């Protein structure tokens, strides 16, 4: 495993994995390379898997919860559509006023 970002230039697969680790951990690639650089790539990949599981499993749990209650999802969508309609109506009315369209009241 390279210890500097320059070492990733010829290793796009490693650069990709280091980028994923950096993004999920909220760190810079340079920080990730300082921690894992010079070590076995397999150790880094194991740490990446653990980080992915830690970060993504709550998302999977929430998805299962939402799929189990489609009525809840529907109510969120209906609420969002109503709010979007109100914003769109306000924007469209302002646009019609600017362009000079007559609006029915």
C-alpha positions, 0 to 999 in steps of 0.5 A: 500500500503506498504511503503517499498520494503520488503512489496512487497515480499508477494504481487506479484501483487503489486510488478508488478504494482509498477515495471511498475510505476517505469519503466514508471516514470523513478524512483526506486521502493523505490521512488514510495513506498515513494510517495504512501506507506501507502496510499490506493492502489486505489489511486496508481492504479489511478495514475498508469492509468494516468501515463500509458495514459500519456506515452502510448498515444503518441505511439498510436497516432504515430501508427495511423499516421504510419498506415495511411501512409503505403508508409512511412513505406515501404520506411523506411523498404526499406532504412533499408534493403539496409543499412543492406545489405551493412553491411552484405556484408562487414561482409560476405566479411571479413569472406570469406577472413578469411576463404579463400573463393575465391570471384567472383568480 
